[in-house]
Amino acid sequence: MVFPAEATGDIADSVNLGEKLIAGSHWMVISHSCDINSPSPIETSIEIILMTPIDKQDNANIHGRHPRFYHLKTTGNKWYEARIDRRGCVDRSFCAKYAPCTNINISKKDILTIVQWVAYRYVRSAFPDEFNVRVSRKNKAKESLKKLLQQGESELLYGLFINISPNNDLPPNEDYNIQLLGLVEDAITQDDLKVATGLVHSFAAILDSCDGINVSHECLKKSDITFAEWEQYQRFTDYDYLSSNE
């Protein structure tokens, strides 16, 4: 559920937002529907997050890639930004007080991705310090990785995932062996799949150029990987360890 514009200020006062609201902002409910409708007396509030309008997306912030910013496209190709610190809880009575906004539609898939993005605050990937050092040591490697994620074509990638072996700190004379996986939606066209595969190849080449890191890579549709295989990977496009500037 997205609250209408007339609810924005009312809810901001309730959660003590502490900053000036941007015109056209909306609050989005991220609580599970079962919790919203639960009769339990101990669950009387819902969790919400503020969506502020932006002129243009940054592809480094789509699909939950950044741990603190999320850029979301809605009805009419309008883009909004959610920020992890602009969350709060309000009484469920707000759902009865305000009808859902009718001119902003967010797909169930996008809602799920946003909820997962919030959950990544607690379970997101962490990599060995020595691996991070080797990436940082390579001149402009971090900047090159970020530039790839910001390219328009990177919107084709649902996400990048990584399997590090061994997943622990190593002495300088031992190498990390990396499996890099790019995932795309099943409905992707063959031409777009080639573009996405090229991006994954470029991403792998940058990592492979770092001393002590050997990389193999592939780009697959979501349906081409089993859950057992998926469990071997960590999400890589959080890239929080890259210390990207906000």
Sequence and secondary structure as in RCSB ss.txt:
>XXXX:A:sequence
MVFPAEATGDIADSVNLGEKLIAGSHWMVISHSCDINSPSPIETSIEIILMTPIDKQDNANIHGRHPRFYHLKTT
GNKWYEARIDRRGCVDRSFCAKYAPCTNINISKKDILTIVQWVAYRYVRSAFPDEFNVRVSRKNKAKESLKKLLQ
QGESELLYGLFINISPNNDLPPNEDYNIQLLGLVEDAITQDDLKVATGLVHSFAAILDSCDGINVSHECLKKSDI
TFAEWEQYQRFTDYDYLSSNE
>XXXX:A:secstr
 B  GGGHHHHHHHHT  S   TT EEEE S HHHHH   TT  EEEEEEEEEESS  GGGSTT SSSEEEEEEG
GGEEEEEEEEEEEEEETHHHHHS   SS    HHHHHHHHHHHHHHHH     HHHHHHHHHSTTHHHHHHHHHH
SGGGGG SEEEEEEES S   TTS EEEEEEEEE TT  HHHHHHHHHHHHHHHHHHHTSTTEEEEEEEEEGGGS
 HHHHTT EE TT GGGT   
